[in-house]
Amino acid sequence: MRRSPLFEQSKWAKALIFFGGAVFALYLIIYGILIAMTADGYAGVMVSMMPVILILDYLLRFVFQTTPGVMVKPYILQPISRYTAIECFLLSSHFSGFNFLWLAMFLPYSIIILIAGAGFGAVMIELVGCILFIMLNSQIYLFFRTLINRNVLWFLPSVVLYALPFWSLLMSDKHAFSKALDLYADFGRSAWLLPVLITVLVLLFFINRYFQFKYVYEEISKKKERSLKHISQFGFLNRFGLIGEYLKIELKSNMRNRAMRSRCIMSLSMIIIFSSLTAYTNIYNSTFMTNFWCIYCFALFSVTSLTKFMGQEGNYIDLLMVHEENIIALLRAKFWFYTLALLIPFLIMLPAVFTGKFTWLMMLAYMSLTAGLVHFIIFQLAVYNKQTIPLQLKVTNGSNFENGWQLVIEMVALCSPGIIVSTGFALVGETATYVFMILLGLIFVVGHPWWIRNIYQRMMQRRYENLEGFRSTRQ
């Protein structure tokens, strides 16, 4: 790891992860104490809460856990068994620090119910069972994440799986859910808890062993490269000159390259889900939540796609440096591409307007702010990003943060709209705030030639450092 060119770049990310882990552990301790206070000295209550805990754990792993394929690639050509390399990383996933972070909740809970009168044996069985549940969840995550990397539609079966424990909510019987919780609690006190969990864990281990080896080896050996059957010309973009050519590249990259296409599909799927929940349910009726999801749906596509700004161009960045100011045309093409792409979430969220959850002024305000201010902030990543992203590799490609500036810029981009909205609502009210957001966004949109040139000048000051980073991280 110390020999990796990304070692120095990842130190900021590690520091942020440790800080976030400490805050998360503090919350877990609080919730562990609260759950123990409702247990009245009986074991099994934590197991009844595991369906909710496992959902949270599964979603967090998309941020903090990579598949073994990302780490095992350098060992595939070594004179050791390929299955041995896969097994080593699968076993290490069982004993990762993230898994044992949940002890911050389980240990205070176990100590309190033990003092309250629960039997020592029952407490230990439940404690070990909860840890096994988390380990089992890591294997489920690895299974689905590997398949999701190949086809984003595999996210839907994982949603169904984690929704199964809540089947009782669909029944007309009002007491069905409480009965289901009692059933889960009884299982947590049962002697069958540990044997069942261990058996399922071993079974999933061998399933993951097969799939990880199959897909990693298939990707590395390039066994399924598809031939191009149709070439789209996008001739209507010719009138825009060099910017039009880069717009063609951006369109074709998002349509053809697996890594970029999967990010687009994932972000659009999440926009559809959240806008549908807002439009057709009463879950997010408060002013804060409707504003939060409105800006989130607009910013999600841009932030998801531009987090690794210039990463895909790192594969051929040397060619872009041949002609002077070539990069300016590329940056302007990206700006217009992702600005026009905001029409897609705008259309997706129209049902929320028709149902009265969003207003037209609110939609225009957030779309304008995203096109102007948020894009201005995110585009600063072009100066500091220097890690090449493979265009086709998904199973064996990592997605870690690069440096501290990247983290700062992303946090500012995500938080600045909320700060503007909350401050404006408190001082001048909703209507005036939305009008201000529209004007602010339009200022940055109209002024994009000036701030893009400033970004280009700063990129040129760091060009040799960035070129070295792009070249050393190509796969």
Steps between C-alpha positions, in 0.01 A plus 500: 500500500786738576643444151174600337502844332167565673634446852569867571176606333285269715627627838244780507221255424620268779505785750146597405385137522648463849328818614170388349542156659549657843184710464308197371622290795374766741153484345509118514578509873201729558264279300634186669414648839153607383421153361620337821270723705200364305609138542402472872777248564405259221738385228396496136388861458812596304440211259147630441660832396745334258284547184534878538867480602586278203339743255708786640812282499439395138464860378809619691711227340453663159711785638757318713545147361640391166467158341794257524542535125635852551781377726568156356586610145878545561521145640326318214824456301709398803611134543228427756160346465250752367235367733743551791522872425121530482455300822752716685314821424159344564615386845649842573160656422356304797745659741507855364490794737166611356337174613624532857402867515148374569627369836461861613126427498498131591734514803318775700171326424634163619652643819179682596266203446747273682491731803121518468467123547541329164687170511869503413462223243208671325687831490814343352299310237325821394827699497681243284188466284490874433864498390427202273207692352737785409754258350220333305392841377852567372477185287155597371638842410796348313267273306262777391770763451685271257181445301399869520838592352404294196134605482343768718163321489635252756440774758127418484534137628705632791218744583252211496723288725535769765128580481397140579524536882241779475242286315268526799449873436304408187248294694168645613555374855623796708684272740679300229816710514530475880451124471779489241730690737419252777583218259838655420570552871415134574744396227764718668457299820488163321781245509467475121619858445874435474487171299263653244709815457828307471351266240368786285830689541706203376261447208523866393879488535528229234245671275701824518821305444363369172352827375796717597745272323278464193439871443847623595671249271250572222563874523877474514521253212262713289293196409185692411602810313208595277548615145355835405200446274373854455680833490298810591621810321306772690538721193281775648789588733737582213379860494660559842853433377753363751253524788261287293768234454553478875124485549500197270772338711303564819181356351672191361694444823183500710327269252776247433747486790386263774626700798347831388178339376442325833543829690241667276251216540549486877454874549191515277352200682550670836341821365194303387471325838531815713278715280234227500514470879463876529217525247286200594559445874472703819849409623659834409233763559703749703646811337854396590469152346332615178773760445769248587381240249443761231861624507627145553325371187639784290854479636523119513566442129769770477670415829500125427645546152743783578645370829783346298529805275757445220546141619382346174702754301805380694512205257592738216594825679832515310311548171290780648816692589625506141313817394491817707174569685353165390399444861284816503281360222476171692396675822240714320359190329470323835331803653236519228450122498428476874300823496270372224484163676314674786192492277480125569447529880274800429272280290520209746389725788200650319256262678608658830400838355161369387433353846588829669819385678727722287426837340614622159702781660667252735596269212641786292694632800672168574567423135655845450708475818628156401586611145688803631635484854520122553667443163742784571605332825517145361703613197780604738577128527654523152797677660569240769384163364786292361378141512410322177170311494487190275211536258401133493628339823238484777568192714874566531483877514507684832315822570680655797547869563818656367593790725384746760406769251260262330320437829480871582365594157236227504382593848474869403305410185252288694458735797496844335143475357366398841679789671361748246145364534495487880649849531266644239188344650588646839573851368280572198260207455458231234406703191781754534750219569398310187529816289848566646603139421387538139698824459808356673492191280459706183799718596725192517351358178555823305847543652615144429757603231691705760506249783575212262803693371612550863471123556703438183779735612526325838500162327794608287692599814459142628515321164821305561389378842158403365645330191725289721200398711287411197779291344587313819136401568412369153396133493 
